[in-house]
Amino acid sequence: NIWNLGYNGQFLLGAALISGLGPHLVGSEPRWLALLVLFLVAGGAGAAWTLVPALLKARYETNEIITTLMMSFIGVGVANILIKGPFQDPTVNIPQTRVLPLNKMLPSIPGTRIHIGVLVALAAALLVHFVLTRTSFGLRLQILGANPRAARHVGVKVPRLIVMSFLVSGLLVGLAAAADILGTWGYVRANWNPAYGDTVIPFVFLARLNALAVIPFVVFYAVLSTGGDLATRQANLSTDFLLVLVALILLFMTVIEYLGRRRALGASYLTPGLQQAFRSSRLRRRTSA
């Protein structure tokens, strides 16, 4: 598989750009057009920040884990420079960008306090699942992730596909930053790092890298995190209690996943004749029942 671990830098760079440019755009353009431009800016920044690791991977087969992490550190630094420099709000002492007006941010879903950025995220997950499972691009990408040498033998243009996959990944990270800033925060402070990517990585693996299966995992964590934070305050417990609870849940889910795979692998230890006999006996029992 190909990994993009530079999501922190891509996210913060996109967030800093739209937080700095947003107050100037939302006041002079129609709301929908300004929001669209800000989404494009954040997505473009995220995609552009993956270009160096993508080219190094495609051209020289450089380890993308190292290069994306290095670019992430640089991205975080550039974002902080922008927040403490040209994008800083001069009216406050804390290094942060200007706050976007509430009426210029993403609207909420009628009857709820949830902004429409959630719908954008769900649409992105559905689109990614469709592309990976129903298009030739997704098929080529799966072949590349499974075996790059086999991908070359079947005629896949590996360098181009690597660059495209990185760009799409960075684009999605940038769009996530836009949805978060324009829907929830409205500004960015220096040295801010929500670490969303680090939080959801365990759930991505538990979902077996399935874009649809990861949705209920993330929703479960969001509900647990929000409700658990309130519960710990009311019960006068330490906030670390929630972290321990989430860690235990992940541990149990991982053990269940491991046991399930081990049970499935156990069937492969049987010889083909024994496997056929086992299936025939089960079929006879079902027929007699």
C-alpha positions as CSV (number, residue, x, y, z in Angstrom):
1,N,0.0,0.0,0.0
2,I,0.9,3.7,-0.4
3,W,0.7,5.8,2.7
4,N,0.2,9.5,3.1
5,L,1.2,10.3,6.7
6,G,1.6,14.0,6.2
7,Y,-2.0,14.8,6.9
8,N,-1.2,17.0,9.9
9,G,0.8,19.4,7.8
10,Q,-1.6,19.3,4.9
11,F,-4.6,19.9,7.2
12,L,-3.0,22.8,9.1
13,L,-1.7,24.5,6.0
14,G,-5.1,24.4,4.4
15,A,-6.7,25.6,7.6
16,A,-4.3,28.5,7.9
17,L,-4.8,29.6,4.4
18,I,-8.6,29.7,4.5
19,S,-8.6,31.3,8.0
20,G,-6.3,34.0,6.7
21,L,-8.1,34.6,3.4
22,G,-11.6,33.9,4.6
23,P,-12.4,37.2,6.3
24,H,-11.4,39.1,3.1
25,L,-13.4,36.8,0.8
26,V,-16.7,36.4,2.7
27,G,-17.2,40.1,3.0
28,S,-16.9,40.9,-0.7
29,E,-18.4,37.9,-2.5
30,P,-21.6,36.0,-2.3
31,R,-21.6,33.5,0.6
32,W,-21.8,30.3,-1.5
33,L,-19.1,31.5,-4.0
34,A,-16.7,32.5,-1.1
35,L,-17.2,29.2,0.6
36,L,-16.6,27.3,-2.7
37,V,-13.4,29.3,-3.3
38,L,-12.2,28.6,0.2
39,F,-12.8,24.9,-0.2
40,L,-10.9,24.9,-3.4
41,V,-8.0,26.8,-1.8
42,A,-7.8,24.3,1.1
43,G,-8.1,21.3,-1.2
44,G,-5.5,22.7,-3.5
45,A,-3.1,23.4,-0.7
46,G,-3.4,19.9,0.6
47,A,-2.9,18.4,-2.8
48,A,0.1,20.6,-3.6
49,W,1.8,19.6,-0.3
50,T,1.8,16.0,-1.4
51,L,3.5,16.7,-4.7
52,V,7.1,16.4,-3.5
53,P,6.6,13.0,-1.8
54,A,4.6,11.9,-4.8
55,L,7.3,12.8,-7.3
56,L,10.0,11.2,-5.1
57,K,8.0,8.0,-4.8
58,A,7.1,7.9,-8.5
59,R,10.6,8.8,-9.8
60,Y,13.0,7.3,-7.2
61,E,10.8,4.9,-5.2
62,T,11.6,6.9,-2.1
63,N,9.9,5.7,1.1
64,E,6.7,7.8,1.2
65,I,6.3,7.4,5.0
66,I,9.5,9.4,5.6
67,T,8.9,12.0,2.9
68,T,5.3,12.7,3.9
69,L,6.2,13.0,7.6
70,M,9.0,15.4,6.7
71,M,6.7,17.5,4.6
72,S,4.2,17.4,7.4
73,F,6.7,19.0,9.8
74,I,7.4,21.7,7.2
75,G,3.7,22.3,6.6
76,V,3.1,22.8,10.3
77,G,5.9,25.3,10.5
78,V,4.7,27.2,7.4
79,A,1.2,27.3,8.9
80,N,2.5,28.7,12.2
81,I,4.6,31.3,10.3
82,L,1.4,32.5,8.4
83,I,-0.7,32.6,11.6
84,K,1.9,34.5,13.5
85,G,2.7,36.8,10.6
86,P,0.5,38.0,7.7
87,F,-2.6,36.3,8.9
88,Q,-2.5,37.3,12.6
89,D,-5.4,39.2,14.0
90,P,-3.8,42.5,15.3
91,T,-6.7,43.1,17.7
92,V,-5.8,40.2,20.0
93,N,-2.7,39.3,22.0
94,I,-2.9,35.6,21.2
95,P,-1.3,34.6,17.8
96,Q,-4.4,33.6,15.8
97,T,-6.2,34.5,12.6
98,R,-9.2,36.8,12.5
99,V,-12.5,35.1,13.4
100,L,-15.0,34.5,10.5
101,P,-18.4,36.0,11.1
102,L,-20.9,33.3,12.2
103,N,-23.3,34.2,9.4
104,K,-20.6,33.6,6.8
105,M,-19.7,30.1,7.8
106,L,-21.2,26.8,6.7
107,P,-24.9,26.7,7.4
108,S,-26.4,24.1,9.7
109,I,-28.7,21.2,8.7
110,P,-32.3,22.4,9.4
111,G,-33.4,21.4,12.9
112,T,-29.9,20.4,14.1
113,R,-26.7,22.0,15.2
114,I,-24.7,20.0,12.7
115,H,-23.2,21.9,9.8
116,I,-23.4,20.7,6.3
117,G,-19.7,19.9,6.3
118,V,-20.7,16.5,7.7
119,L,-22.7,15.9,4.5
120,V,-19.6,16.9,2.5
121,A,-17.6,14.3,4.4
122,L,-20.2,11.6,3.9
123,A,-20.4,12.4,0.2
124,A,-16.6,12.2,0.0
125,A,-16.6,8.8,1.7
126,L,-19.3,7.5,-0.7
127,L,-17.4,8.9,-3.7
128,V,-14.1,7.3,-2.6
129,H,-15.8,3.9,-2.1
130,F,-17.4,4.1,-5.5
131,V,-14.1,5.1,-7.2
132,L,-12.2,2.3,-5.5
133,T,-14.7,-0.4,-6.2
134,R,-16.5,0.6,-9.4
135,T,-14.0,2.3,-11.6
136,S,-10.9,1.3,-13.6
137,F,-8.9,3.9,-11.6
138,G,-9.8,2.2,-8.4
139,L,-8.9,-1.2,-9.8
140,R,-5.5,0.0,-11.0
141,L,-4.9,1.6,-7.6
142,Q,-5.7,-1.7,-5.8
143,I,-3.4,-3.6,-8.0
144,L,-0.7,-1.1,-7.4
145,G,-1.2,-1.3,-3.6
146,A,-1.1,-5.1,-3.7
147,N,1.9,-5.6,-6.0
148,P,3.6,-2.7,-7.9
149,R,5.5,-5.2,-10.0
150,A,2.4,-6.9,-11.1
151,A,0.8,-3.5,-11.9
152,R,3.7,-2.7,-14.3
153,H,3.3,-6.1,-16.0
154,V,-0.4,-5.5,-16.7
155,G,0.3,-2.2,-18.3
156,V,-0.5,0.2,-15.4
157,K,1.4,3.5,-15.6
158,V,2.7,3.3,-12.1
159,P,4.4,6.7,-11.7
160,R,1.4,8.6,-13.0
161,L,-1.0,6.6,-10.8
162,I,1.2,7.2,-7.7
163,V,1.2,11.0,-8.3
164,M,-2.6,11.0,-8.8
165,S,-3.3,9.0,-5.7
166,F,-1.2,11.4,-3.6
167,L,-2.9,14.4,-5.1
168,V,-6.3,13.0,-4.4
169,S,-5.3,12.1,-0.8
170,G,-4.0,15.6,-0.1
171,L,-7.1,17.1,-1.7
172,L,-9.4,15.2,0.6
173,V,-7.3,16.3,3.6
174,G,-7.6,19.9,2.5
175,L,-11.3,19.6,2.1
176,A,-11.6,18.2,5.6
177,A,-9.7,21.2,6.9
178,A,-12.1,23.6,5.1
179,A,-15.1,21.8,6.5
180,D,-13.7,21.9,10.0
181,I,-12.7,25.5,10.0
182,L,-15.7,26.9,8.1
183,G,-18.2,24.8,9.9
184,T,-16.9,24.7,13.5
185,W,-14.0,26.9,14.5
186,G,-13.9,29.9,12.2
187,Y,-10.3,30.7,13.0
188,V,-6.9,29.0,13.7
189,R,-4.5,29.6,16.6
190,A,-0.8,29.1,16.4
191,N,0.6,25.7,17.4
192,W,-2.9,24.2,17.1
193,N,-2.9,20.5,16.2
194,P,-6.2,18.6,16.5
195,A,-4.5,15.4,15.3
196,Y,-7.7,14.0,13.7
197,G,-5.7,11.7,11.5
198,D,-3.8,10.1,14.3
199,T,-7.1,9.5,16.1
200,V,-8.9,7.7,13.3
201,I,-6.0,5.6,12.1
202,P,-7.0,2.6,14.4
203,F,-10.6,2.8,13.1
204,V,-9.4,2.8,9.5
205,F,-7.5,-0.5,10.1
206,L,-10.4,-2.0,12.0
207,A,-12.6,-1.2,9.0
208,R,-10.0,-3.0,6.8
209,L,-9.4,0.2,4.8
210,N,-13.0,0.3,3.6
211,A,-14.3,3.9,3.1
212,L,-17.9,2.9,4.0
213,A,-17.1,0.6,6.9
214,V,-15.1,3.3,8.6
215,I,-18.1,5.7,8.9
216,P,-19.8,3.9,11.8
217,F,-16.5,3.5,13.6
218,V,-15.9,7.3,13.4
219,V,-19.4,8.1,14.3
220,F,-19.1,5.8,17.4
221,Y,-15.9,7.5,18.4
222,A,-17.4,11.0,17.9
223,V,-20.4,10.1,20.1
224,L,-18.2,8.5,22.7
225,S,-15.8,11.4,22.8
226,T,-18.5,14.1,23.0
227,G,-20.7,12.3,25.5
228,G,-17.8,10.9,27.5
229,D,-16.3,14.3,27.9
230,L,-19.6,15.6,29.4
231,A,-20.0,12.5,31.5
232,T,-16.5,12.7,33.0
233,R,-17.1,16.3,34.0
234,Q,-20.4,15.5,35.7
235,A,-19.0,12.5,37.5
236,N,-15.9,14.5,38.5
237,L,-13.6,12.1,36.8
238,S,-10.3,12.8,35.1
239,T,-10.4,13.4,31.4
240,D,-7.8,10.6,31.1
241,F,-10.6,8.2,31.9
242,L,-12.1,8.7,28.5
243,L,-8.8,7.9,26.8
244,V,-8.4,4.7,28.8
245,L,-12.0,3.7,27.9
246,V,-11.4,4.3,24.2
247,A,-8.1,2.4,24.4
248,L,-9.8,-0.6,26.0
249,I,-12.5,-0.6,23.4
250,L,-9.9,-0.5,20.6
251,L,-8.0,-3.3,22.3
252,F,-11.1,-5.6,22.6
253,M,-12.0,-4.8,19.0
254,T,-8.5,-5.6,17.8
255,V,-8.5,-8.9,19.7
256,I,-11.9,-9.9,18.2
257,E,-10.6,-9.0,14.7
258,Y,-7.5,-11.1,15.3
259,L,-9.5,-14.1,16.5
260,G,-11.8,-13.8,13.6
261,R,-9.0,-13.8,11.1
262,R,-7.3,-16.7,12.9
263,R,-10.5,-18.8,12.7
264,A,-10.8,-18.0,9.0
265,L,-7.2,-19.0,8.4
266,G,-7.6,-22.2,10.3
267,A,-9.8,-23.6,7.5
268,S,-6.9,-23.2,5.1
269,Y,-4.8,-25.7,7.1
270,L,-7.2,-28.5,5.9
271,T,-6.4,-30.4,2.8
272,P,-8.7,-29.8,-0.2
273,G,-10.3,-33.3,0.3
274,L,-11.0,-32.6,4.0
275,Q,-12.4,-29.1,3.1
276,Q,-14.7,-30.7,0.6
277,A,-15.8,-33.4,3.0
278,F,-16.4,-30.7,5.7
279,R,-18.6,-28.7,3.3
280,S,-20.5,-31.8,2.2
281,S,-21.3,-32.8,5.7
282,R,-22.6,-29.3,6.5
283,L,-24.7,-29.3,3.4
284,R,-26.3,-32.7,4.3
285,R,-27.1,-31.4,7.8
286,R,-28.8,-28.3,6.4
287,T,-30.7,-30.5,3.9
288,S,-31.9,-32.9,6.5
289,A,-33.0,-30.1,8.8
